Amino acid sequence: MNIFLYELKAYRKQTIMWTAALVGLAALFMLMFPAITKEIDEFKKALEGFPQGVRDALGLQVDTIGSVNGFYSYTFMYITLCGAIQAMALGISISSKEVREKTADFLFTKPVTRMKVLTSKVLAALTSLLVTNIVYVSVTLFLVNAIVEEDFSMTAFLLISLNLLIIGLIMFAIGTILAVLFPKIKSVISVTLGVVFSFFALGMVAATEEAGRYLTPFKYVDYTYVMKEESYEWSYLLIGGGIIFISLLVSFIVYKKKDIHTA
C-alpha cells in the first residue's frame, strides 16, 4: 500500500475545487480593475472618507490602490483567507481522519511505522498545496497580463502571490498539531473556520499595531513593504518558519507515542 499515492488521490477532488475557486476569485477581482482605474479619482476620494484605522484593517492603501499590485494586494487578502481554510482543513484531516472514521485499526495492521504513515500523509498534503499554488500563480499571472495594459513590477506581484503558500504552510502546520493533540475532532470544517477566522480577525486588529503583527500569519507579509522594497521582512518569515518547524516536530513526536483508538 503506497500511502502517499493513496492520500494524494484522496485529496485530488478537493485540490481541484480549491484551485478553481482561488483562480476564479482572482479572475473576478482583476476583471474589476480596468473599470476602477477609469474612475480612480472618485474611488480614492471615497476611500479617503474611511477612518485611517478602518483602511489599515482592510488593507486599503489610497496611494497605491490605482496600481496593478496595489489593487491586487488588497484583493489578495481575501484570496489568502480561502487558501488558509484549504491548508488548515488538510492539516486537520491527515491525522484525524482514521480516528474520526474508525479505520485506524486497518491502517496500523499494515507493515508500516507510524512515522512513515504521518510522513506520507504530510508529503501528500503538501504536494496538494504546492500544486494549488503553482496553478494559481501561473493562471493569475496569465490573466493579469491579458487584462491589464499598464506595466507593473513582476517581482512584487510574485512575492505577493507567494504569500498564499507561506500562509498555507503555517496554517497546515497548525492544523496538523491540532489534529494530533485533539484527534477526536468531529467536524473539520467547524474547527478550521473557527481558527482561521480568528487569525484573520486578529490580523485586522493587529494592522493598527506593529507588535500585533507577530500574532497572526496574515500579517507576516506587508504588501506595502513588498511593493516598495520588492522583498520580505525576514524577521516575520523566520517566525513563520519556526511555527511550521515546531508544529510539525511536535506533531511527529506526539503521533509516534500516543495511543490511537481504533474501532
C-alpha positions in Angstrom: 0.0 0.0 0.0 1.5 3.3 -1.1 0.1 5.7 1.4 1.5 8.8 -0.3 -0.3 8.0 -3.6 -3.4 6.9 -1.8 -3.6 10.2 0.1 -2.8 12.2 -2.9 -5.6 10.6 -4.8 -7.9 11.2 -1.8 -7.1 14.9 -1.9 -7.4 15.2 -5.7 -11.1 16.4 -5.9 -10.8 19.0 -3.2 -7.5 20.2 -4.6 -9.1 20.8 -7.9 -12.1 22.5 -6.3 -10.0 24.8 -4.2 -7.6 25.7 -7.0 -10.6 26.5 -9.3 -12.1 28.7 -6.5 -8.9 30.6 -5.9 -8.3 31.2 -9.6 -11.9 32.2 -10.1 -11.8 34.7 -7.3 -8.6 36.3 -8.6 -10.1 36.5 -12.1 -13.2 38.2 -10.7 -11.2 40.8 -8.8 -8.8 41.5 -11.7 -11.7 41.9 -14.2 -12.9 44.7 -11.9 -9.6 46.6 -12.2 -10.0 48.3 -15.6 -13.4 49.7 -14.6 -12.0 51.0 -11.3 -9.0 52.7 -12.9 -11.3 54.7 -15.2 -12.9 56.2 -12.1 -9.8 56.1 -9.8 -10.0 59.7 -8.6 -13.6 59.3 -7.4 -12.7 55.9 -5.9 -9.8 57.3 -4.0 -12.0 60.1 -2.6 -14.4 57.6 -1.4 -11.7 55.6 0.3 -10.3 58.8 2.0 -13.7 59.1 3.7 -12.9 56.0 5.8 -11.0 56.4 9.1 -7.3 55.5 8.9 -7.8 52.6 11.3 -10.5 51.1 9.1 -8.4 51.4 6.0 -5.4 49.8 7.8 -7.7 46.9 9.0 -9.0 46.4 5.4 -5.6 46.7 3.9 -6.6 49.7 1.8 -3.8 52.0 0.7 -5.2 55.0 -1.1 -1.9 55.9 -2.8 -1.4 52.5 -4.4 -4.9 51.3 -5.0 -4.9 52.5 -8.6 -1.8 50.4 -9.5 -1.9 46.8 -10.5 0.0 45.5 -7.5 -1.8 47.9 -5.1 -5.2 46.7 -6.2 -4.1 43.1 -6.3 -2.6 43.2 -2.8 -5.9 44.5 -1.4 -8.0 41.8 -3.1 -5.3 39.2 -2.3 -6.2 39.4 1.4 -9.4 37.5 0.7 -7.7 35.0 -1.5 -5.3 34.2 1.3 -8.3 33.7 3.6 -9.6 31.0 1.3 -6.1 29.4 0.9 -5.7 29.3 4.7 -9.0 27.4 5.0 -7.9 24.9 2.5 -4.5 24.4 4.2 -5.8 24.1 7.7 -8.5 21.6 6.6 -5.8 19.5 5.1 -3.7 19.7 8.2 -6.5 18.6 10.5 -7.7 15.9 8.2 -4.4 14.0 7.7 -4.1 12.6 11.2 -7.7 12.7 12.5 -9.4 11.0 9.5 -8.7 7.5 10.7 -9.8 8.2 14.2 -12.9 10.0 13.0 -13.9 7.4 10.5 -12.7 4.5 12.8 -10.4 3.0 10.2 -7.1 3.3 12.2 -7.1 -0.4 13.0 -6.9 -1.2 9.3 -4.1 1.2 8.7 -1.9 0.2 11.6 -2.1 -3.5 10.9 -0.1 -2.9 7.8 3.7 -3.3 7.9 4.5 0.4 8.1 5.6 2.6 11.0 3.7 5.5 12.4 6.4 7.8 11.3 6.1 6.6 7.7 2.4 6.9 7.8 2.4 10.5 9.0 5.3 11.4 6.7 3.5 10.1 3.7 0.3 12.0 4.7 2.2 15.2 5.2 4.0 15.0 1.9 0.8 14.2 0.1 -1.0 17.2 1.6 2.0 19.5 0.9 2.0 18.3 -2.7 -1.6 19.2 -3.0 -0.9 22.7 -1.6 2.1 23.1 -3.9 0.0 22.1 -6.9 -2.7 24.6 -6.0 -0.2 27.4 -5.6 1.6 26.7 -8.9 -1.6 26.6 -10.9 -2.9 29.7 -9.1 0.2 31.8 -9.7 0.5 30.6 -13.3 -3.1 31.2 -14.3 -3.4 34.5 -12.4 -0.2 35.9 -14.0 -1.6 35.0 -17.4 -4.9 36.7 -16.6 -3.3 39.8 -15.3 -1.1 40.1 -18.4 -4.2 39.6 -20.6 -6.5 42.0 -18.8 -4.1 44.8 -17.7 -2.4 47.0 -20.2 -0.1 49.0 -17.9 3.3 48.0 -16.7 3.8 46.6 -13.2 6.5 45.0 -11.1 6.6 41.3 -11.8 8.8 40.7 -8.8 6.4 42.4 -6.4 3.5 40.6 -7.9 5.1 37.2 -7.5 6.2 38.0 -3.9 2.7 39.0 -3.0 1.3 35.8 -4.7 3.8 33.6 -2.9 2.3 34.7 0.4 -0.6 32.3 -0.4 1.9 29.4 0.0 3.5 30.9 3.1 0.2 31.3 5.0 -0.9 27.9 3.7 2.2 26.2 5.1 1.8 27.9 8.5 -1.9 27.0 8.7 -1.3 23.5 7.6 1.3 23.0 10.3 -1.1 24.5 13.0 -3.9 22.2 11.7 -1.6 19.2 11.9 -0.7 19.7 15.5 -4.3 20.5 16.5 -5.4 17.1 15.0 -2.6 15.2 16.8 -3.3 16.8 20.1 -7.1 16.6 19.7 -7.7 13.5 17.5 -11.4 13.2 18.2 -12.3 16.3 16.2 -15.8 15.6 14.9 -16.1 18.5 12.4 -13.0 19.5 10.4 -14.7 22.5 8.8 -16.0 23.9 12.1 -12.6 23.9 13.7 -10.9 25.1 10.5 -13.3 28.1 10.1 -13.1 29.0 13.8 -9.2 29.0 13.9 -8.7 30.7 10.5 -11.3 33.4 11.0 -9.8 34.1 14.5 -6.4 34.7 13.0 -7.9 36.7 10.2 -9.9 39.0 12.6 -6.8 39.3 14.8 -4.9 40.4 11.7 -7.4 43.2 11.1 -7.0 44.4 14.6 -3.2 43.9 14.5 -3.0 46.2 11.4 -3.0 49.2 13.7 -0.2 48.0 16.0 3.2 46.9 14.7 3.8 44.5 17.6 0.4 42.8 16.9 1.7 41.6 13.5 3.6 38.8 15.3 0.4 37.3 16.5 -1.1 36.4 13.1 0.3 34.8 9.9 -2.0 37.0 7.9 0.3 40.0 8.7 3.7 38.4 8.3 4.0 39.8 4.8 3.4 43.6 4.5 2.3 44.2 0.9 3.1 47.9 1.1 6.7 47.0 2.1 6.8 44.4 -0.7 5.8 46.8 -3.3 8.3 49.4 -2.1 11.3 47.2 -1.4 10.5 44.1 -3.6 11.5 41.9 -0.7 10.1 40.4 2.5 10.6 41.4 6.1 12.6 38.3 7.0 12.1 38.6 10.8 8.4 37.7 10.3 9.2 34.9 7.9 11.6 33.4 10.5 8.8 33.4 13.0 6.5 31.7 10.4 9.2 29.1 9.7 9.6 28.5 13.4 5.9 27.9 13.8 6.0 25.4 10.9 9.1 23.5 12.2 7.9 23.3 15.8 4.4 22.4 15.0 5.4 19.6 12.6 8.1 18.4 15.0 5.8 18.2 18.0 3.1 16.5 15.7 5.5 13.7 14.8 6.7 13.2 18.4 3.1 13.0 19.8 1.8 10.9 16.9 4.5 8.4 17.4 4.0 7.9 21.1 0.3 8.4 21.8 -2.4 5.8 21.8 -4.6 5.9 18.7 -8.1 4.5 19.4 -9.4 2.1 16.7 -12.9 1.0 16.0 
